[in-house]
Amino acid sequence: MEDYILDQFCIGEEFTLHEFELEYMETKTDKNGLDYDYFKFMGKLSNEKVKEVVLAYNCDVLRGLFVTLKS
């Protein structure tokens, strides 16, 4: 297993940092009743092995990061 560090994202940062590089996907509610807005990152990625990054925000604060690698 390889490690991939995406230092351009930080859990807890505000939505406005990447606002113009995001494409809205959907809103989901977790088991605790919290709504998370999911956005696809459309900007330039710092790691060429990464295919797609999806960011999950709650109240405009980054709470999750999902990464798809190129095969």
C-alpha positions in Angstrom: 0.0 0.0 0.0 1.3 3.4 -0.9 0.6 6.7 0.9 -0.6 9.7 -0.9 -0.5 13.1 0.7 -2.7 15.8 -0.6 -1.4 18.8 1.3 -3.7 21.3 -0.6 -6.6 20.2 1.6 -7.0 20.3 5.4 -9.9 19.0 7.5 -11.5 22.0 9.2 -10.7 24.6 6.5 -13.5 26.8 5.1 -15.4 26.3 1.9 -14.2 29.7 0.5 -10.7 28.4 0.1 -11.7 26.2 -2.9 -15.1 27.8 -3.7 -14.4 28.5 -7.4 -12.8 25.0 -8.0 -15.8 23.0 -6.8 -18.7 21.4 -8.6 -21.8 20.6 -6.4 -22.8 16.9 -6.5 -25.3 16.2 -3.8 -26.3 16.6 -0.1 -26.5 13.6 2.2 -27.7 13.2 5.8 -25.6 11.0 8.1 -27.0 8.8 10.8 -26.8 11.6 13.4 -28.9 13.9 11.2 -26.1 16.1 10.0 -26.2 17.3 6.4 -23.1 17.1 4.3 -22.7 18.8 0.9 -20.5 16.9 -1.5 -18.4 18.7 -4.1 -16.2 17.4 -6.9 -12.8 19.2 -6.9 -12.3 20.6 -10.4 -9.0 22.4 -9.8 -5.5 21.2 -10.5 -4.4 18.3 -8.3 -1.0 18.2 -6.7 -0.6 14.4 -7.2 -0.7 13.0 -10.8 -1.8 9.5 -9.5 -5.1 10.9 -8.2 -8.0 10.7 -10.6 -10.8 12.4 -8.6 -11.2 14.2 -5.2 -14.6 14.6 -3.6 -14.9 17.0 -0.6 -17.6 16.8 2.1 -18.6 20.0 3.8 -20.8 20.6 6.8 -21.7 24.2 7.5 -19.0 25.4 5.0 -16.3 23.5 6.9 -14.4 20.6 5.3 -15.3 17.4 7.2 -14.3 14.7 4.8 -12.2 13.9 1.7 -12.7 11.0 -0.7 -9.9 10.2 -3.2 -10.1 8.0 -6.4 -6.8 6.9 -7.8 -6.0 6.2 -11.4 -5.8 2.6 -12.3 
